[in-house]
């Protein structure tokens, strides 16, 4: 067992330390583990190594993007095609299968640990000089702390209790799973705070491809917001902590919403730094594409798509009419016969999510791979987190909270929430707005979980599911991991 554990985590470290490339992510300047751990460290080499963390987090087209879209099918914003042998239907129906969906659990698990073990190697293996370059080194290492916190944040939300690895040596011995609360208290929150205190106000890249101090504060605010809800349920105190972080960003960072929502998703404008705080910048040419191509087009489209992801008609119909809604959905298209068909009369009878269509490589539905960016945090997150957290912390809808919500609604071109509404009404308005604003941005599943709303938005699927039976929202630890380590899997698997 010890042998296999070492092999797994050693493989993760190897992936990180041999995929450290320049920030543009072109496959050059390869650095081996031995070269990296060697002392002294040159700051340019440290930068290249940290840039490798982003490659490992992404893990190309069928890594993070693909798996989070597939796992997100469990929420209510998207559906998948009823095409034969589509294993995503198991997740959509809240009947995830430990073997049939094994690539989803296994890939996300491996991705996150690959980044964590790589971050550990960088943090432990980079001595901080005590000269004029000290601050520069700390700023760069802040990115490693940010990425380690981010990956642990995904792990505990998807899998619950996980091992706590904080050094390269920890990965060489079998480690037990430790509680979610411990991971938050001893890893995620401290790492976020270190990132906040060391990262620069303007990111190393000058855009969202690397995190800034404000991206780290946004992550910390998200962490507190999640800790306030399921499973820790720390409540008012942690809503207040989240509100404190986002308030500082609003008052200090100088960020702003992109005036036109659709401009956020244009290839030519993806490097704009006013709203996007942290994102993976995708490029087919640089071998880190995303799957915004054929996967988001229907089977009867001309040319035919793969129909992996559609909009949920119920969710779409509940979305208020707005410019944002018109941009996010394609409701009719030319089919293979040449005729124009509405989504209601199409093969699968689902509307398409058109949010990322400007990123298509070579034309609509002509390629699986595409350019663009994969957003993880944007300023709209900050505004809506403050609105939610401040209200739930105090039970009062303050003027700024209402303005934050109204700013997002105004940009969307939808009706704004008026003054004088109750705390409960406002909370629902903010939660709904998060769903509409962040359509297909990997947030809906986590929002439903932390607020325990899965049963209300998918009552038929939830009834009798593993989530209802065991009062949990966790997915299975990959089977190979439990076999190698002897860990007990999550309930129901």
Steps between C-alpha positions, in 0.01 A plus 500: 500500500782739593665430165191593299437813706854616429458426132180704476619813677849471354337501157314818592823673602667382182222647291539839662872525500534389139222720360627834621502724198491865412189700582386489137479123555688413185675163552854620554748556787428166666627475858561172684430440867869472577575827322222677686585379851862593446618810688534789435178586318482761229175699509442445128514126558257530791261693276517230234437231760196680638368549148516121475241482779245661267574240232452218749181653639361524148633164378401578141159470340367198685632602840353768727263663252349177375465340844349805668247538219409132538474517878299821463236305311386392847368851558196649326652748253611250235390167356669254269382320190304172532738352242592131557762407761517849642638453851429865584132405529591316821629821653208702362256257662694515830599135470880539462678171445842430647608297198304634201594858595847405617678732255318797655594420859848377412599789275393772742668316787827462310493859372459653842766284665735564212481873568518459878809282494660734249419802716648320800821438309523864397418639846739263678774517239525875454717676757399863556799733463563758772593776258325742266337214308315361805169670419515390135544136603215519749269649237567211265467237773164655589372343177599154626311558826200624302496192279543261793207663680286494184563130438431399859181707477385292203602174667306552823190618318500204261634219720476608865781377727835478320867455598688807618827530308703813568849391400659271240582251776132465593435349158747217554314328784139383531289779645152473654205704388448791738184694564371772272512744793869426556584555133323837506658612828855373445544526123245693297448807719870541597610456137244756383622747761862445397402562138311817595798630694761423236341529156522837322199719432570459127560140397836382365353460150303824513177309437294217649733218390682540833343598833529836670440599861138565403456155348632352825257710704218384275599138556514559876156663490366199310658269756333686789168505316523123455606440861189690610283240326504122458675299635666712772203735544697768682231749416491869584864541607632365172251689287640810672856389418406459135334841495811657653726364226274599213436845647873568498522395134208724405646800684867455413572290191373740233329220307187542289245299307556474127221726363373242248458148638570336165842668479620281786493201266674640195838364397627847413418636846588212731813672635299796637575526872210708633266210584669163450703433814625148438449281195675239291592664169443235238684467170484225242837605361665479843346159575274608785162515322155476646197305382274789402483361146287206386396413858269803516327443165200270442509169317283631216700818450664559162780393543404250768604562859556258787213630716683445828351809665166673451312757701234363733168629356349549847800697618503706181129574521540618859773742389357850450517646152815703450790565267698251706244227448487568125879473486520182707254284305460394137134422439499402130753374249551360153486119499671255265211514252545874466174588676483731804367329812404636842639331809154365586489316165864393491632146539566526874250779572734707714628856455873548443737694723661751265704685761836382369433496126738786421785269607439242227813395316451491124126564496186383685505130594789424269745402775490345844770735628474875539667811632360744755527503875355296783388744771533404865449840663377833371395828657134401465582226754624762742184709468260210541699342782491827690127534438430148625744494791423844644127429496533157660746631760272779619149425377499849349516602135744790510533762229824363358367142487201617296728703273723195441203291393356783289834555326505140380133515400548828314795363306290195409223727373241347731259644756670620818401411854328800665576653837304396806493126439533258790820317585346169384381649170842654441679174578295315240560776245876484553511121486296494181719769347811292569347216304415715200822704502733201532326263262742215416784644708536206745326678787141378505565154650705647785241773565219246520706285737613767744145636522346148502266576211557194282184332626287802413631551145513128405244336729429197283866412449592578860234271647662165573843615379824428685498867599163473672566159653826600665437874548813584305602662174834330443609303199701178532871487566649332190484126547871448436579734789292312752650172379856630532457671838231302677292814551127456549318668213231761541159366607302341220800401289 
